Amino acid sequence: MQTYLIETFWSEEDDAYLCIAPDLPGCSAAGDTPLEAIQEMQDAMASWLQACSNMGRELPFPLAKPRKAA
């Protein structure tokens, strides 16, 4: 099983923590806390990957790397 990077950040606009997976276009989730956003993201990623598989598409190879702290 592949491991995909999850980026988590605070969005003033959405008034929530957001998660994205750079290697999974359009896959995102939100939550009131970072942990809640990550938990939601795990479900979103599982659904995204299942949909990809159901369509007969190849799963993307994980390319995104964590950013270095400034």
Backbone hydrogen bonds in HBPLUS format (Angstrom, degrees):
<---DONOR---> <-ACCEPTOR-->    atom                        ^
c    i                          cat <-CA-CA->   ^        H-A-AA   ^      H-
h    n   atom  resd res      DA  || num        DHA   H-A  angle D-A-AA Bond
n    s   type  num  typ     dist DA aas  dist angle  dist       angle   num
A0007-GLU N   A0020-ILE O   2.86 MM  13  5.34 167.2  1.88 160.4 163.9     1
A0020-ILE N   A0007-GLU O   2.93 MM  13  5.34 146.8  2.04 144.1 154.7     2
A0009-PHE N   A0018-LEU O   2.92 MM   9  5.46 154.7  1.99 152.2 160.1     3
A0018-LEU N   A0009-PHE O   2.74 MM   9  5.46 168.0  1.76 168.8 169.8     4
A0011-SER N   A0016-ALA O   2.89 MM   5  5.60 161.9  1.92 157.5 163.3     5
A0015-ASP N   A0011-SER O   2.75 MM   4  5.64 123.0  2.07 138.4 154.8     6
A0016-ALA N   A0011-SER O   3.31 MM   5  5.60 148.6  2.42 141.9 148.9     7
A0017-TYR N   A0031-GLY O   2.87 MM  14  5.30 162.4  1.90 173.2 168.6     8
A0031-GLY N   A0017-TYR O   2.90 MM  14  5.30 142.5  2.04 147.1 155.2     9
A0019-CYS N   A0029-ALA O   2.87 MM  10  5.24 151.3  1.96 151.8 152.0    10
A0029-ALA N   A0019-CYS O   3.10 MM  10  5.24 146.7  2.21 137.6 141.1    11
A0024-LEU N   A0021-ALA O   2.82 MM   3  5.35 163.7  1.85 125.7 131.4    12
A0027-CYS N   A0024-LEU O   2.98 MM   3  5.60 160.1  2.02 146.0 147.5    13
A0037-ALA N   A0033-THR O   2.98 MM   4  6.22 160.4  2.02 154.4 159.8    14
A0038-ILE N   A0034-PRO O   2.94 MM   4  6.20 155.3  2.01 149.7 156.3    15
A0039-GLN N   A0035-LEU O   2.90 MM   4  6.15 159.3  1.94 151.9 157.8    16
A0040-GLU N   A0036-GLU O   2.95 MM   4  6.16 160.4  1.99 148.8 154.0    17
A0041-MET N   A0037-ALA O   2.85 MM   4  6.01 145.5  1.97 139.1 149.8    18
A0042-GLN N   A0038-ILE O   2.93 MM   4  6.22 147.5  2.04 148.4 155.7    19
A0043-ASP N   A0039-GLN O   3.42 MM   4  6.78 154.2  2.49 142.9 148.1    20
A0044-ALA N   A0040-GLU O   2.93 MM   4  6.26 158.0  1.98 148.0 154.9    21
A0045-MET N   A0041-MET O   2.77 MM   4  5.94 161.3  1.80 155.9 160.0    22
A0046-ALA N   A0042-GLN O   3.07 MM   4  6.22 158.5  2.12 141.5 147.3    23
A0047-SER N   A0043-ASP O   3.00 MM   4  6.25 158.9  2.05 149.3 154.8    24
A0048-TRP N   A0044-ALA O   2.87 MM   4  6.06 156.9  1.92 147.7 154.7    25
A0049-LEU N   A0045-MET O   2.87 MM   4  6.04 169.8  1.88 156.6 158.4    26
A0050-GLN N   A0046-ALA O   2.96 MM   4  6.08 153.8  2.03 142.9 150.6    27
A0051-ALA N   A0047-SER O   2.91 MM   4  6.08 160.2  1.95 149.5 154.7    28
A0052-CYS N   A0048-TRP O   2.99 MM   4  6.23 156.5  2.05 147.9 154.6    29
A0053-SER N   A0049-LEU O   2.99 MM   4  6.19 159.9  2.03 146.1 151.2    30
A0054-ASN N   A0050-GLN O   2.80 MM   4  6.02 158.4  1.84 151.4 157.9    31
A0055-MET N   A0051-ALA O   3.05 MM   4  6.24 139.1  2.23 143.0 152.5    32
A0057-ARG N   A0052-CYS O   3.03 MM   5  5.40 153.6  2.10 166.0 157.6    33
A0056-GLY N   A0053-SER O   2.92 MM   3  5.09 157.5  1.98 108.1 114.5    34
